[in-house]
Amino acid sequence: MKQRTAMRCWIGYGILAVLLCSLILLNLNIGTVSLSPSEVFGILAGKTSANTAIIWEIRLPRLIAVVILGGALSVSGFLLQTFFSNPIAGPFVLGISSGAKLVVAMTMIGFLSRGWVMSSTSMILAAFVGSMISMGFILLISGKVKKMSLLIICGIMIGYICSAITDFAVTFADDSNIVNLHNWSMGSFSGISWDNVGTMTVVTVFCMV
């Protein structure tokens, strides 16, 4: 029985690895400028081409960022499920993501209203503070609640409260602040550079350890 389970796991991981490699190749090939697989491999091997900057400065940083942050998100969900012994626990279900968005929204509106530019580091710190505040409320509730189903309901409630406060703040913010906050909350990998990849790699590896 254990051998069958292990075999299924290896087959599943193998299929996912093949899909990941296929999507990586498609990501490097497809875009505004379509490139052939041979040209992509040539550029990665060090050959000079007119499309070298497209691969090394645009598509490859985005690709690595997606893999790193996607893996970090899956690990965070797995850790929350293990910690709370609940298979549906996650940063979105427990309201942790909504808490991060709330603090980022308040910080962004405060910065932009004073004409300050909010850097990526400031946004990371604000999101971290917001997520930790929401996590603190979840931990306080978990000490009072016996059933995990009630804990999930409380997490969803915290998420709705944070979302309501965020929407209320956005309603009375300037138009430019709303646009910036909306773009940030929707998420985008456009403009990712190698410096960003280095920063997220350090943060992700440190947090995983």
C-alpha positions as CSV (number, residue, x, y, z in Angstrom):
1,M,0.0,0.0,0.0
2,K,2.8,2.4,0.9
3,Q,4.7,1.5,-2.3
4,R,1.6,2.3,-4.4
5,T,1.1,5.6,-2.6
6,A,4.8,6.5,-3.1
7,M,4.6,5.5,-6.8
8,R,1.5,7.7,-7.3
9,C,3.3,10.6,-5.7
10,W,6.4,10.1,-8.0
11,I,4.1,9.9,-11.0
12,G,2.3,13.1,-10.0
13,Y,5.5,15.0,-9.4
14,G,6.9,13.7,-12.7
15,I,3.8,15.0,-14.6
16,L,4.0,18.3,-12.8
17,A,7.7,18.6,-13.7
18,V,7.0,17.9,-17.3
19,L,4.2,20.5,-17.3
20,L,6.4,23.1,-15.6
21,C,9.2,22.6,-18.2
22,S,6.6,22.8,-21.1
23,L,5.2,26.1,-19.7
24,I,8.7,27.5,-19.2
25,L,9.5,26.8,-22.8
26,L,6.2,28.4,-23.9
27,N,6.7,31.4,-21.8
28,L,10.1,32.0,-23.3
29,N,8.9,31.5,-26.8
30,I,5.5,33.2,-26.9
31,G,5.0,36.9,-26.5
32,T,4.8,40.1,-28.5
33,V,7.9,38.8,-30.3
34,S,7.6,35.1,-31.0
35,L,10.9,33.2,-30.9
36,S,11.7,29.7,-32.0
37,P,12.9,27.1,-29.5
38,S,16.3,27.0,-31.3
39,E,16.7,30.7,-31.0
40,V,15.8,30.7,-27.3
41,F,18.3,27.9,-26.5
42,G,20.9,29.7,-28.5
43,I,20.4,32.9,-26.5
44,L,20.5,31.0,-23.2
45,A,23.7,29.3,-24.4
46,G,25.3,32.7,-24.8
47,K,24.9,33.4,-28.5
48,T,24.3,37.1,-29.4
49,S,21.0,37.9,-31.0
50,A,18.8,40.8,-31.7
51,N,16.3,39.4,-29.2
52,T,18.8,38.7,-26.4
53,A,17.5,41.5,-24.2
54,I,14.0,40.2,-24.5
55,I,15.0,36.9,-23.0
56,W,17.5,38.0,-20.4
57,E,16.0,41.3,-19.3
58,I,12.2,40.7,-19.7
59,R,11.0,37.1,-19.9
60,L,13.6,35.2,-17.8
61,P,13.3,37.5,-14.7
62,R,9.5,37.3,-14.9
63,L,9.7,33.5,-15.3
64,I,12.0,33.0,-12.3
65,A,9.9,35.4,-10.2
66,V,6.7,33.4,-11.0
67,V,8.4,30.1,-10.0
68,I,9.8,31.5,-6.8
69,L,6.7,33.3,-5.6
70,G,4.3,30.5,-6.8
71,G,6.4,28.0,-4.8
72,A,6.4,30.3,-1.7
73,L,2.6,30.7,-1.9
74,S,2.1,26.9,-2.0
75,V,4.5,26.4,0.9
76,S,2.7,29.0,3.0
77,G,-0.6,27.3,2.4
78,F,0.9,23.9,3.2
79,L,2.4,25.3,6.5
80,L,-0.9,26.8,7.5
81,Q,-2.8,23.6,6.8
82,T,-0.2,21.7,8.9
83,F,-0.2,24.2,11.7
84,F,-4.0,24.3,12.1
85,S,-4.6,20.7,11.1
86,N,-7.1,21.8,8.5
87,P,-6.9,20.9,4.8
88,I,-8.6,24.1,3.6
89,A,-6.6,26.6,5.7
90,G,-4.7,29.1,3.7
91,P,-3.6,32.8,3.6
92,F,-6.8,33.7,1.6
93,V,-9.2,31.7,3.7
94,L,-7.9,32.8,7.0
95,G,-7.9,36.5,6.0
96,I,-4.1,36.9,6.1
97,S,-4.0,38.2,2.6
98,S,-6.8,40.7,3.3
99,G,-4.9,42.0,6.3
100,A,-1.8,42.5,4.2
101,K,-3.7,44.4,1.6
102,L,-5.3,46.6,4.2
103,V,-2.0,47.8,5.7
104,V,-0.5,48.2,2.2
105,A,-3.6,50.3,1.1
106,M,-3.3,52.5,4.2
107,T,0.4,53.0,3.7
108,M,0.2,53.6,0.0
109,I,-2.6,56.2,0.4
110,G,-0.6,57.9,3.1
111,F,2.6,58.0,1.1
112,L,0.9,59.1,-2.2
113,S,-1.2,61.8,-0.5
114,R,2.1,63.4,0.7
115,G,3.8,63.1,-2.7
116,W,6.1,60.3,-1.5
117,V,7.0,57.3,-3.7
118,M,6.4,53.9,-2.0
119,S,9.3,51.6,-2.8
120,S,9.0,47.8,-3.1
121,T,10.7,47.4,0.2
122,S,8.1,49.6,1.9
123,M,5.3,47.6,0.3
124,I,6.9,44.3,1.4
125,L,7.2,45.5,5.0
126,A,3.7,46.9,5.0
127,A,2.3,43.6,3.7
128,F,4.3,41.7,6.2
129,V,3.0,43.8,9.1
130,G,-0.6,43.4,7.9
131,S,-0.3,39.7,7.5
132,M,1.3,39.3,11.0
133,I,-1.5,41.4,12.5
134,S,-4.2,39.1,10.9
135,M,-2.2,36.1,11.9
136,G,-2.1,37.4,15.5
137,F,-5.9,37.6,15.6
138,I,-6.2,34.1,14.2
139,L,-3.9,32.7,16.9
140,L,-5.8,34.5,19.6
141,I,-9.1,33.1,18.3
142,S,-7.6,29.6,17.9
143,G,-6.9,29.6,21.7
144,K,-10.6,30.2,22.4
145,V,-12.2,28.1,19.7
146,K,-12.3,24.4,20.0
147,K,-13.6,23.5,16.5
148,M,-11.5,24.1,13.4
149,S,-14.6,24.8,11.4
150,L,-15.3,27.9,13.6
151,L,-11.7,29.0,13.2
152,I,-12.1,29.0,9.4
153,I,-15.3,31.0,9.8
154,C,-13.5,33.5,12.0
155,G,-10.7,33.8,9.4
156,I,-13.2,34.5,6.7
157,M,-14.9,37.1,8.9
158,I,-11.5,38.8,9.5
159,G,-10.9,38.8,5.8
160,Y,-14.2,40.4,5.0
161,I,-13.7,43.1,7.8
162,C,-10.2,43.9,6.3
163,S,-11.6,44.1,2.8
164,A,-14.5,46.3,3.9
165,I,-12.1,48.7,5.6
166,T,-9.9,48.7,2.5
167,D,-12.8,49.5,0.2
168,F,-14.0,52.3,2.6
169,A,-10.5,53.9,2.5
170,V,-10.3,53.5,-1.2
171,T,-13.7,55.2,-1.7
172,F,-12.4,58.4,-0.1
173,A,-8.9,58.3,-1.6
174,D,-7.7,60.3,-4.6
175,D,-8.1,58.8,-8.1
176,S,-4.4,58.3,-8.6
177,N,-4.2,56.4,-5.3
178,I,-7.1,54.1,-6.3
179,V,-5.4,53.3,-9.6
180,N,-2.1,52.5,-7.9
181,L,-3.7,50.4,-5.2
182,H,-5.9,48.5,-7.8
183,N,-2.9,47.7,-10.0
184,W,-1.0,46.4,-6.9
185,S,-3.9,44.3,-5.6
186,M,-4.5,42.7,-8.9
187,G,-0.8,41.6,-9.1
188,S,1.5,41.9,-12.0
189,F,5.0,40.7,-12.9
190,S,5.6,43.4,-15.5
191,G,8.7,45.4,-14.8
192,I,10.4,42.6,-12.8
193,S,14.2,43.1,-12.9
194,W,17.1,40.9,-11.7
195,D,17.3,43.1,-8.6
196,N,13.7,42.2,-7.7
197,V,14.4,38.5,-8.3
198,G,17.4,38.7,-6.0
199,T,15.4,40.4,-3.3
200,M,12.5,38.0,-3.4
201,T,14.9,35.0,-3.5
202,V,16.6,36.1,-0.3
203,V,13.3,36.8,1.5
204,T,11.7,33.6,0.3
205,V,14.7,31.4,1.2
206,F,15.1,33.0,4.6
207,C,11.4,32.6,5.4
208,M,11.3,29.0,4.3
209,V,14.3,28.1,6.5
